[in-house]
């Protein structure tokens, strides 16, 4: 099965899924090999493998993939392992398109199709979530709060409300 819209092309076969999409700074290519007992994601030199028996479910969320370059919907998928509740990065792609709601985009449709194909092959559930909490995201939230606190303290010093001596 071939999926494609503007900057994104996805090829879905029985034993693999491949994707090519353009970002403002270059072309990204990745491939997912669907072996009998293992799912392997490859993007350039990056490689992630998941043993099918260890996978509990797949999850995906929709993001704004082009914050610097405009509003571009992107699909970000994760693997949830049986022995580790922390979401493991699986695949990501974006599709340049005009939209109103994220769940009415080609990126959402393509992400759903990809995960449904994989779920059907291995009999593993998949879910769409509005947001998926990861350690990477939680670290960013903590940094934002630290910066806000430092700004407030600096403003209080500057205004004379707080004095050191």
C-alpha positions in Angstrom: 0.0 0.0 0.0 1.3 3.5 -0.9 0.4 6.6 1.0 1.5 10.0 0.0 0.7 13.7 0.3 2.9 16.7 -0.5 6.2 16.2 1.3 5.5 12.6 2.7 5.6 9.2 1.0 4.9 6.0 3.0 5.1 2.4 1.6 3.5 -0.4 3.6 4.4 -4.0 2.8 3.9 -7.2 4.6 7.5 -7.3 5.9 8.4 -3.6 6.1 7.2 0.0 6.2 9.3 2.8 4.8 8.8 6.6 5.0 10.4 9.6 3.3 9.4 13.1 4.2 10.9 16.5 3.7 11.6 18.9 6.6 12.6 22.5 6.0 16.3 21.5 6.5 16.4 18.2 4.7 14.9 14.9 3.8 14.3 12.2 6.4 14.1 8.5 5.5 13.3 5.6 7.9 12.3 2.0 7.6 10.6 -0.4 10.0 11.3 -4.1 9.3 8.6 -6.5 10.5 10.3 -9.8 11.2 8.5 -12.7 12.8 9.8 -12.0 16.3 11.2 -8.5 16.1 10.3 -5.0 15.0 13.3 -3.0 13.9 13.3 0.8 13.2 16.2 2.2 11.2 16.9 5.9 10.3 20.3 6.5 9.0 22.7 5.2 11.7 19.9 5.1 14.4 18.5 1.7 15.0 15.9 0.5 17.6 14.7 -3.1 17.9 11.8 -4.4 19.9 11.1 -8.1 20.5 7.4 -8.7 19.8 6.9 -10.8 23.0 8.1 -7.8 25.1 5.7 -5.2 23.6 2.5 -4.4 25.6 1.1 -1.8 23.2 1.7 1.0 20.7 0.7 4.6 21.4 0.8 7.7 19.2 0.2 11.4 19.6 0.0 14.4 17.2 2.4 17.3 17.5 3.2 20.5 15.8 6.3 19.3 13.9 7.4 22.6 12.4 7.2 25.2 15.1 10.1 27.2 13.6 8.9 26.9 10.0 5.1 27.0 10.3 2.4 24.8 11.6 3.0 21.3 10.3 1.2 18.3 11.8 3.4 15.4 12.9 2.8 11.9 14.2 5.0 10.6 17.0 4.6 6.9 17.9 5.9 5.0 20.9 6.3 1.4 22.0 5.2 0.5 25.6 7.1 -2.5 26.8 5.6 -5.1 29.3 8.5 -4.7 31.7 9.0 -0.9 31.4 6.1 1.6 31.4 8.4 4.4 30.0 7.3 5.0 26.4 10.1 4.1 23.9 10.5 6.2 20.8 9.3 4.3 17.7 8.7 6.5 14.7 8.0 10.1 13.7 7.0 11.8 10.5 5.3 15.0 9.4 3.0 16.0 6.6 2.8 19.6 5.3 -0.9 20.4 5.1 -3.5 22.9 6.1 -5.7 21.7 8.9 -8.2 22.7 11.6 -8.0 19.7 14.0 -5.0 17.4 14.4 -7.1 14.3 14.3 -8.4 15.3 10.8 -4.9 15.4 9.1 -3.1 13.1 6.8 -0.4 12.7 9.5 -3.1 11.3 11.9 -4.6 9.1 9.2 -1.2 7.7 8.1 -0.1 7.1 11.7 -3.3 5.2 12.4 -2.9 3.1 9.2 0.7 2.3 10.1 0.0 1.2 13.7 -3.2 -0.7 12.6 -1.1 -2.7 10.1 1.6 -3.5 12.8 -1.1 -4.2 15.4 -2.9 -6.6 13.1 0.2 -8.4 12.2 1.3 -9.0 15.8 -2.0 -8.8 17.6 -0.8 -5.9 19.8 -3.2 -3.0 20.8 -2.5 0.6 19.7 -4.0 3.8 21.0 -4.1 7.5 20.1 -3.5 9.8 23.0 -3.7 13.5 23.2 -0.3 13.6 25.0 2.2 10.9 26.0 4.4 11.7 29.0 8.1 10.8 28.6 11.1 11.5 30.7 12.4 13.7 27.9 9.3 15.9 28.1 9.2 15.9 31.9 12.8 17.2 32.0 11.8 20.1 29.7 8.9 21.1 32.0 11.2 21.2 35.0 13.6 23.5 33.1 10.8 25.9 32.2 9.8 26.2 35.9 13.4 26.8 37.0 13.8 29.6 34.3 10.5 31.2 35.4 11.6 31.2 39.1 14.9 32.7 38.2 13.2 35.5 36.1 10.8 36.3 39.0 13.7 36.5 41.5 15.7 38.7 39.2 12.8 41.0 38.6 12.2 41.3 42.4 15.9 42.2 42.9 15.8 44.8 40.1 12.6 46.4 41.5 14.1 46.7 44.9 11.6 44.4 46.6 14.3 42.0 47.7 17.7 43.3 48.9 20.8 41.2 49.6 22.3 43.7 52.2 
